[in-house]
Amino acid sequence: MKKNPILMFRFHLLKEETPQLNLNIVSLKELSKLLGKSEASIRYHIRMGRITPTLLYGRVMAFDPDGVLRQLQRGIPSKTPQNSQIRQIR
């Protein structure tokens, strides 16, 4: 399976205090549309702990240590991020 740079967050950062991003997303379906990925793959990344959502009043709060989702939200084209933004999990 091809690695997805957008969803490739660092595990150790999730344990520390990370920037919290309110995506104003009501469902997993909308999150999958935003990232252009299937709901199943997002569920997988949530299960692996790369994205930690908290359902809060019907919104998804996602921890986004690398700021990639924030850039997508701002409308920067969702092409492959620069190498500095891709954090490989080894």
HELIX and SHEET records of a PDB file:
HELIX    1   1 PRO A    5  LEU A    7  5                                   3    
HELIX    2   2 PHE A   11  LYS A   15  1                                   5    
HELIX    3   3 LEU A   28  LEU A   35  1                                   8    
HELIX    4   4 GLU A   39  MET A   48  1                                  10    
HELIX    5   5 VAL A   68  GLN A   73  1                                   6    
HELIX    6   6 ASN A   83  GLN A   85  5                                   3    
SHEET    1   A 3 GLN A  20  ASN A  22  0                                        
SHEET    2   A 3 ARG A  59  PHE A  63 -1                                        
SHEET    3   A 3 THR A  54  LEU A  56 -1                                        
END                                                                             
